[in-house]
Amino acid sequence: MAHHKNLAKPARKSSGRMASQGLPNPVDVYVGQRIRLRRTLLGMSQESLGEGIGLTFQQVQKYERGMNRVSASRIIDLASQLQVAPAYFFDEMPAAIAANSPAHLLGKAPDLSPIERDPATTRRCLELVRYFNAISDPTVRKALYAAVKAAGAANVVREGAL
C-alpha cells in the first residue's frame, strides 16, 4: 500500500479578481469600458479592433466586459490602434474603483486621493470633437466654433467663474 503524505499547499495570493463573488475586478471592468468607449467613438467594430491587434472579436469583447485582464503590452497595442495615450484607459477612474486593485484588496496599498475628472475625456466631449472634425466646410466649422465659444463664455460669465 502506498503511503500518501498530507502535503499542505501554500496559501495562494489573490490575483485581484473577485473570485468569491465570481466577478471580474472593477478596475478591469473600468479599463474595458474605456476600450469600448474609445472604439465606439472612432466608429470601429470589435472585429476591426481585434484584427488591428491580432485578436478575435470575442477576445476584444472579453476585454471590454472586464472578463479578461488587459496586460501592459496589450494596453500599448490598444492605445496605438485607438489613437490614445496608454493613460487614457485609466483616466477618470473613481477612487472607489481604483481601491479594488490587487494591492488594495490585500491591504498593502496606501489610500488613494480622489482622482480629478478631466472634462475633455467625457463621452459627450469626445463625440462633439468627432462630429466637429467631420465637418468638411471650413466656413461652417468656423461659425460653429464661434457660436459654441460665445455660448460657453456667456455661461461662464453668468455663473461667475471668470
HELIX and SHEET records of a PDB file:
HELIX    1   1 ALA A   19  GLN A   21  5                                   3    
HELIX    2   2 PRO A   26  LEU A   41  1                                  16    
HELIX    3   3 GLN A   46  ILE A   53  1                                   8    
HELIX    4   4 PHE A   57  ARG A   65  1                                   9    
HELIX    5   5 ALA A   72  LEU A   82  1                                  11    
HELIX    6   6 PRO A   86  PHE A   90  5                                   5    
HELIX    7   7 ALA A   95  ALA A   98  1                                   4    
HELIX    8   8 PRO A  102  LEU A  105  1                                   4    
HELIX    9   9 PRO A  119  THR A  121  5                                   3    
HELIX   10  10 ARG A  123  ALA A  134  1                                  12    
HELIX   11  11 PRO A  138  ARG A  158  1                                  21    
END                                                                             
